[in-house]
Amino acid sequence: MTLTLVLIRHAKSSWDAPFSEDHARVLNTRGRAAAPVMGRWIAEKGYCPDQVLCSDAARTFETLALMLPEWPIRPQVLTLSPLYHASPTGMIDQLRKATGQTVALVGHNPGIGSLACGLLPTRPAHPRYADYPTCATAIIAFKTTEWSKIGAGQGTLVDFAIPADLMGRND
């Protein structure tokens, strides 16, 4: 038996109010269009999580809220303030407490992109994997039954997509 991580960066957020608090930023039009498309991709591929760990920032929670209707199951959702701009180590600390078999983690760059790279023994060929653009989603499997035992270089990339792959844009 393996564990599966669905690693999701929040969708494109708005900078319309550049002096507003970062934590409160919401998605822009492009982000609101991309999140359900990525949610549908997760469902169509059979990667729906049974538990979600989500940063408590507005843009991560909004991304998740737009994905949830696309999933045939309703996962347990934990909104966690330590995931707001967490480092890869901080994200792993939260993930090691997970209880689901397939767990989604919704977070922010640069931490989530670094985590996506660090969990794999080698970087995938996808040209956007390293910079992990908004709404990027990696599916990573681990050959363990306990989240407490995951670590650097132990994951296997099962799949990866970004909105441009599914929506036909080059951004």
Legacy VTK file of the C-alpha trace (Angstrom):
# vtk DataFile Version 3.0
C-alpha trace
ASCII
DATASET POLYDATA
POINTS 171 float
0.000 0.000 0.000
1.200 3.497 -0.799
0.330 7.021 0.218
-0.441 9.663 -2.389
0.191 13.390 -2.120
-1.727 15.849 -4.304
0.462 18.954 -4.102
-1.443 22.063 -5.246
-0.188 25.635 -5.485
-3.010 28.171 -5.164
-4.466 29.567 -8.386
-3.507 32.984 -9.789
-4.292 35.705 -7.274
-5.201 39.334 -7.660
-2.858 42.266 -7.173
-5.648 44.827 -7.707
-5.128 46.164 -4.184
-1.311 46.181 -3.898
-1.328 47.615 -0.380
-3.816 45.143 1.062
-2.674 42.401 3.414
-1.079 39.496 1.521
-2.964 36.920 3.583
-6.307 38.361 2.381
-5.549 38.380 -1.373
-8.190 36.563 -3.430
-8.042 34.961 -6.868
-8.228 36.941 -10.067
-10.366 36.011 -13.082
-7.707 33.699 -14.505
-7.327 31.934 -11.152
-11.084 31.483 -10.789
-11.138 29.847 -14.241
-8.090 27.612 -13.639
-8.996 26.137 -10.242
-12.098 24.171 -11.362
-10.243 22.962 -14.474
-7.462 21.583 -12.281
-10.035 20.146 -9.874
-11.711 18.329 -12.768
-8.306 16.995 -13.924
-7.697 15.617 -10.412
-11.105 13.895 -10.467
-10.841 12.549 -14.020
-7.441 11.036 -13.249
-8.702 9.440 -10.038
-6.523 11.482 -7.659
-9.265 12.831 -5.376
-7.982 13.215 -1.829
-9.697 11.925 1.269
-8.025 14.651 3.346
-6.923 18.195 2.489
-4.404 20.329 4.355
-4.925 23.926 3.249
-3.171 27.158 4.134
-5.537 29.605 5.809
-4.834 32.366 3.265
-7.832 33.564 1.236
-6.321 32.543 -2.123
-5.572 28.953 -1.056
-8.987 28.471 0.499
-10.689 29.966 -2.578
-8.673 27.649 -4.853
-9.823 24.661 -2.831
-13.435 25.884 -2.732
-13.471 26.004 -6.554
-11.985 22.496 -6.829
-14.256 20.749 -4.320
-17.418 20.738 -6.512
-15.423 18.881 -9.191
-14.631 15.980 -6.852
-17.066 13.099 -6.374
-16.052 12.711 -2.732
-15.946 15.279 0.052
-12.580 15.098 1.790
-11.892 16.113 5.350
-10.525 19.697 5.106
-8.091 21.074 7.659
-7.295 24.783 7.351
-3.849 25.273 8.874
-2.208 28.633 9.568
1.306 27.060 9.691
0.978 26.352 5.942
0.788 30.075 5.101
4.090 30.702 3.294
5.559 27.613 4.948
8.999 26.300 4.109
9.287 22.782 2.679
10.230 21.570 6.169
7.161 23.271 7.657
4.950 21.617 5.051
6.450 18.200 5.730
5.895 18.750 9.462
2.176 19.300 8.793
1.987 16.452 6.271
3.523 14.012 8.748
0.414 14.530 10.926
-1.963 13.617 8.072
-4.308 10.668 8.440
-5.670 10.195 4.908
-4.342 7.780 2.327
-4.538 10.397 -0.433
-3.805 13.841 0.976
-3.916 17.163 -0.863
-1.777 20.014 0.400
-2.733 23.482 -0.877
-0.002 26.054 -0.352
2.259 28.798 -1.640
5.504 29.328 -3.501
8.406 29.314 -3.000
7.896 26.591 -0.384
5.539 24.349 -2.343
7.737 24.368 -5.456
10.800 23.536 -3.377
8.882 20.757 -1.652
7.688 19.367 -5.007
11.306 19.156 -6.193
12.739 17.959 -2.892
10.381 15.000 -2.479
11.601 13.442 -5.738
14.990 11.826 -6.371
15.259 13.602 -9.749
13.484 16.578 -11.296
10.852 15.719 -13.924
11.201 16.795 -17.544
8.175 19.138 -17.540
9.607 22.620 -18.305
7.503 24.319 -15.609
7.975 21.830 -12.763
10.875 23.677 -11.121
9.127 27.075 -10.958
5.772 25.495 -9.987
3.397 28.103 -11.469
0.041 29.019 -9.991
-2.370 26.087 -9.708
0.390 23.607 -10.583
-0.541 20.172 -9.269
1.785 17.224 -8.728
0.709 13.741 -7.785
3.458 12.079 -5.762
3.348 8.496 -4.413
5.275 7.155 -1.438
6.021 3.498 -0.697
4.994 3.717 2.931
1.796 3.511 4.922
2.738 6.264 7.376
3.023 9.966 6.571
5.426 10.292 9.503
8.001 8.364 7.456
8.082 10.478 4.286
11.116 12.567 3.444
13.356 14.070 0.799
13.871 12.057 -2.364
11.407 9.332 -1.344
8.533 10.194 -3.665
7.700 9.029 -7.162
6.018 11.461 -9.542
2.809 9.919 -10.840
1.511 12.942 -12.743
1.897 16.703 -13.070
-0.119 19.425 -14.783
-0.468 23.174 -14.895
-3.468 25.161 -16.128
-1.733 25.984 -19.428
-1.468 22.248 -20.189
-5.234 21.870 -19.867
-6.498 25.260 -21.010
-4.250 25.769 -24.048
-2.358 28.835 -22.844
1.390 29.406 -22.813
1.717 31.239 -19.504
LINES 1 172
171 0 1 2 3 4 5 6 7 8 9 10 11 12 13 14 15 16 17 18 19 20 21 22 23 24 25 26 27 28 29 30 31 32 33 34 35 36 37 38 39 40 41 42 43 44 45 46 47 48 49 50 51 52 53 54 55 56 57 58 59 60 61 62 63 64 65 66 67 68 69 70 71 72 73 74 75 76 77 78 79 80 81 82 83 84 85 86 87 88 89 90 91 92 93 94 95 96 97 98 99 100 101 102 103 104 105 106 107 108 109 110 111 112 113 114 115 116 117 118 119 120 121 122 123 124 125 126 127 128 129 130 131 132 133 134 135 136 137 138 139 140 141 142 143 144 145 146 147 148 149 150 151 152 153 154 155 156 157 158 159 160 161 162 163 164 165 166 167 168 169 170
